[in-house]
């Protein structure tokens, strides 16, 4: 399962869970059910990868979180208080990290991913949104009552849906400050390490409430990417994500980059590159038609992007050109990390794999 079908999956999953609850009194909410320990956890669906510098962290199906201290050779399973499917993970420092996924769950670790605590779920996130927009209707948004009413109505709609809407990505720039984004334009920000979360529906140029698939910092900038060619950049002075003009109207799944260039990637092998902070974009030829679902910049500065069909694309010129890497036994991928000059860790529906680049 990749980002393009996660929303459909969560809807189907919600229907199945409601049916099970109606017929089986033993049914328990996944938010109250710790992730089961399994020797096969590293071989099942894994959606997200992160590095603390010394440790690799992987998140995936049924609340599974795994960590490796030997460059992906072996994996241990972490203690996780939920069994919701997890899709993304971010570690801004060696010990402090966050993971997110279905049911609007946000988890926090302070021990480099060995154990986790729940900070947020869909119900508490929606409640925070309703409280915030109710309070600010007579505060920050008092001058525009129509806009204030629309924001409060949107928050109440999320609240009525409960925990069914997934978060799809998370990124922290420090141990205190980060964003989580998701389906139907969901976006919240914390500045206190996740103790409290503030909705940012009002601060994003996303009038159609399009799905947000990626949030990522590149240099001093922060970008959002989503469906229908949605690409945004944080205006720190205004405290707002402003829409960028890009030459593509399809879905984008990820963003990577460095101080010299930013690259966005998505459906049908699409790669877009900007070398001027998002003001202008050029489409980069990849020769790939499959969805590009994960990317990273490795320790050597190479841009590496993987596809749902097993492609591995490598750029050694800050994303200006990409060439396919030959790897033995390619596997469908959702995320990738660089290990060394000739090796990567790939995560996807077949679990976690290490592969040599040739």
C-alpha positions in Angstrom: 0.0 0.0 0.0 1.4 3.4 -1.0 0.4 6.9 -0.3 -1.9 7.1 -3.3 -4.3 4.5 -1.8 -4.0 5.1 1.9 -7.1 7.2 2.1 -9.2 4.5 0.4 -7.6 2.0 2.7 -8.5 3.8 5.9 -12.1 4.3 4.8 -12.4 0.6 4.0 -10.8 -0.2 7.3 -13.2 1.9 9.2 -16.2 0.2 7.7 -14.7 -3.2 8.5 -13.9 -2.2 12.1 -17.5 -0.9 12.6 -18.9 -4.1 11.3 -16.7 -6.2 13.5 -17.6 -4.1 16.6 -21.3 -4.7 15.9 -20.9 -8.4 15.7 -18.1 -9.2 18.2 -18.1 -7.9 21.8 -14.4 -8.7 22.0 -13.6 -6.0 19.5 -11.1 -3.4 20.8 -10.2 0.0 19.3 -6.8 -0.1 17.7 -6.0 3.1 19.6 -6.3 1.2 22.8 -4.6 -2.0 21.6 -0.8 -2.1 21.9 1.1 -3.3 18.8 1.6 -7.0 18.9 5.2 -8.3 18.9 5.9 -10.5 15.9 9.1 -12.1 14.5 7.7 -11.2 11.1 7.3 -7.5 11.7 10.3 -6.6 9.5 8.8 -8.6 6.6 5.4 -7.0 6.6 4.2 -3.7 5.2 6.6 -0.8 6.2 5.8 2.7 5.1 8.3 5.0 6.7 12.0 5.3 7.5 14.1 7.7 9.5 17.7 7.9 10.8 18.9 9.3 14.2 22.4 9.3 12.9 23.4 6.0 14.6 20.0 4.2 14.5 17.5 3.5 11.7 13.8 3.6 12.6 11.0 2.0 10.5 7.2 2.3 10.9 4.4 0.3 9.3 1.4 -2.0 9.5 -0.5 -2.5 12.8 1.5 -0.1 14.8 4.8 -1.9 14.1 7.9 0.2 14.9 11.3 -1.3 14.4 14.9 -0.1 15.0 18.3 -1.2 13.8 21.7 -0.4 15.3 23.7 -2.3 12.6 22.8 -0.5 9.4 19.7 -2.5 8.7 21.2 -6.0 9.2 19.0 -6.8 12.1 15.8 -5.2 13.5 14.2 -5.1 17.0 10.6 -4.2 17.6 9.7 -1.3 19.7 7.0 -1.0 22.4 4.0 0.9 20.9 0.7 1.6 22.6 -1.5 1.5 19.5 -2.0 -0.9 16.6 -3.0 1.7 14.1 -1.2 1.6 10.7 1.8 4.0 10.8 3.0 5.8 7.6 5.7 8.3 8.5 8.4 9.0 11.1 10.6 12.0 11.9 13.7 12.3 14.2 15.1 15.8 14.5 17.7 14.6 17.1 19.3 11.4 18.2 16.8 10.6 20.9 13.5 12.4 20.2 11.2 11.4 17.4 7.6 11.3 16.2 5.5 8.9 14.1 2.1 9.2 12.6 -0.6 7.4 10.6 -4.1 6.2 10.5 -6.8 7.1 13.1 -5.1 10.5 13.3 -2.5 9.1 15.7 0.8 10.8 16.6 3.3 9.0 18.7 6.4 10.3 20.5 9.7 8.7 21.5 12.4 10.0 23.8 14.7 7.0 23.7 15.6 6.8 20.1 12.6 4.8 19.0 12.8 2.0 21.5 9.4 2.9 23.1 6.6 5.3 22.3 3.7 7.2 23.8 0.6 8.5 22.2 0.3 12.3 22.0 -2.6 12.7 19.6 -5.4 10.8 17.8 -8.1 11.8 15.4 -10.7 12.6 18.2 -8.3 14.7 20.3 -7.0 16.5 17.1 -10.5 17.3 16.1 -11.4 18.5 19.6 -8.3 20.8 19.6 -9.5 22.2 16.2 -13.0 22.9 17.5 -11.7 24.6 20.6 -9.2 26.7 18.7 -11.6 28.0 16.1 -14.3 28.6 18.6 -12.0 30.7 20.7 -10.4 32.5 17.8 -13.8 33.4 16.2 -13.8 36.3 18.7 -10.0 36.7 18.5 -7.7 36.4 15.6 -10.5 35.9 13.1 -13.0 38.4 14.5 -12.5 40.8 11.6 -13.7 38.2 9.1 -16.8 36.4 10.7 -17.6 34.5 7.5 -14.1 33.0 7.4 -14.3 32.3 11.1 -17.6 30.5 10.7 -16.3 28.4 7.8 -13.2 27.3 9.8 -15.3 26.3 12.8 -17.7 24.4 10.5 -14.7 22.5 9.0 -13.4 21.7 12.4 -16.8 20.4 13.5 -16.9 18.2 10.4 -13.6 16.6 11.3 -14.9 16.1 14.9 -18.1 14.4 13.7 -16.0 12.0 11.7 -14.1 10.9 14.8 -10.7 9.2 14.2 -11.3 8.1 10.6 -9.0 10.6 8.8 -5.3 9.6 8.6 -2.3 11.8 8.9 0.1 11.1 6.0 3.3 12.7 7.0 5.2 14.4 9.9 8.3 16.5 10.1 10.0 18.2 13.0 12.7 20.9 12.6 13.7 20.6 16.3 12.8 18.8 19.5 10.0 21.3 20.0 8.6 22.4 16.7 7.0 20.4 13.9 4.0 19.8 11.6 1.7 16.9 10.9 -0.4 16.8 7.7 -2.9 14.5 6.2 -6.2 13.8 4.3 -8.6 16.6 3.3 -6.1 19.3 4.1 -5.5 18.3 7.7 -2.5 20.2 9.2 -1.5 20.9 12.8 1.6 22.5 14.3 3.3 22.1 17.7 5.9 24.4 19.3 6.2 22.5 22.6 7.2 19.0 21.6 3.7 17.8 21.0 2.2 18.7 24.4 -0.3 20.9 22.5 -1.2 21.1 18.8 -2.6 24.1 16.9 -4.6 23.7 13.7 -3.3 25.5 10.7 -6.3 25.1 8.3 -6.5 28.9 8.2 -2.8 29.3 7.3 -2.6 27.2 4.1 -3.5 28.1 0.6 -5.6 25.0 0.0 -9.2 26.1 -0.6 -10.2 22.7 -2.0 -9.0 20.9 1.1 -6.8 18.7 -1.0 -4.9 15.8 0.6 -1.5 16.8 1.9 1.0 13.9 1.4 4.3 15.4 2.4 5.8 18.1 4.7 9.5 18.5 4.7 12.2 21.1 5.6 14.8 21.8 2.9 17.5 24.1 4.1 15.8 27.0 5.8 12.5 26.4 4.0 9.5 24.2 4.7 7.4 22.7 1.8 4.0 20.9 1.6 3.1 18.7 -1.4 -0.2 17.1 -2.2 -2.8 16.1 -4.8 -3.7 18.0 -8.0 -0.3 19.6 -8.3 -0.5 21.2 -4.8 2.9 22.6 -3.8 3.3 25.2 -1.0 6.1 26.9 0.8 6.1 28.4 4.3 6.2 32.2 4.5 7.7 32.4 8.0 7.1 36.1 8.3 3.4 35.8 7.5 3.1 32.4 9.3 1.4 30.9 6.2 2.0 28.3 3.6 1.6 30.0 0.2 0.9 28.1 -3.0 3.6 27.8 -5.7 3.1 27.6 -9.4 4.4 24.3 -10.8 4.3 22.7 -14.3 2.3 19.6 -13.2 -1.3 19.0 -12.0 -0.9 15.5 -10.7 -0.3 14.1 -7.2 3.0 14.7 -5.5 4.1 12.3 -2.7 7.4 13.7 -1.4 9.9 16.4 -1.2 13.7 16.2 -0.7 16.6 18.7 -1.2 19.5 20.7 0.1 20.6 24.3 0.2 21.0 24.4 -3.5 17.9 22.7 -4.9 14.5 21.2 -3.9 12.9 18.3 -5.7 9.3 17.1 -5.5 8.2 13.7 -6.9 5.0 11.9 -7.5 2.7 10.0 -9.9 3.9 8.7 -13.3 7.6 9.1 -12.6 7.2 12.9 -12.2 10.2 14.8 -10.7 10.1 18.6 -10.4 13.2 20.7 -9.5 13.7 24.2 -8.3 17.0 25.9 -7.8 15.6 29.3 -6.7 13.7 28.5 -3.6 10.5 27.4 -5.3 10.0 30.5 -7.5 10.5 28.5 -10.8 10.3 24.7 -11.4 11.5 22.5 -14.2 10.4 18.9 -14.9 13.2 16.4 -14.8 13.1 13.4 -17.2 13.3 10.1 -15.3 12.3 7.5 -17.9 9.9 6.0 -15.3 6.1 5.8 -15.5 5.5 4.3 -12.1 4.6 6.4 -9.0 7.6 7.7 -7.1 6.9 7.1 -3.5 10.0 7.8 -1.4 13.1 9.8 -1.4 16.2 10.8 0.6 19.5 12.7 0.4 22.3 10.4 1.6 25.5 11.3 3.5 27.3 11.8 0.2 24.8 14.3 -1.0 23.1 12.1 -3.6 19.4 12.4 -4.2 17.8 9.0 -4.2 14.2 8.4 -5.2 12.3 5.0 -5.3 9.2 3.8 -7.0 6.3 1.5 -6.2 7.5 -0.7 -9.0 11.0 -1.1 -7.6 13.0 1.6 -9.5 15.9 3.4 -7.8 16.8 6.7 -9.3 20.0 8.5 -8.3 21.2 12.0 -8.8 24.7 13.3 -8.2 24.0 16.8 -9.3 21.5 18.1 -6.8 18.5 16.6 -8.7 19.3 18.2 -12.1 19.5 14.7 -13.7 18.5 11.2 -12.4 19.9 7.9 -13.6 18.5 4.4 -12.8 20.6 2.4 -10.4 20.9 -1.3 -11.1 20.0 -3.3 -8.1 19.7 -7.1 -7.7 16.1 -8.2 -6.9 14.4 -4.8 -7.0 11.4 -4.5 -4.6 8.4 -2.2 -4.5 9.2 0.7 -2.2 7.5 3.3 0.0 10.6 4.8 1.6 14.4 4.7 1.3 17.5 5.6 3.4 21.2 5.6 2.3 23.5 3.3 4.2 26.8 3.8 2.5 28.1 4.8 -1.0 26.9 1.6 -2.5 24.0 0.5 -0.3 20.5 1.6 0.7 17.7 0.4 3.0 14.3 0.1 1.2 10.9 -0.3 2.9 7.6 -1.3 1.4 5.0 -4.0 1.2 7.6 -6.7 1.5 9.1 -5.3 4.6 12.6 -3.9 5.1 15.3 -4.8 2.6 19.0 -3.8 2.2 20.2 -3.5 -1.4 23.5 -2.8 -3.1 23.6 -0.2 -5.8 25.5 -1.2 -8.9 
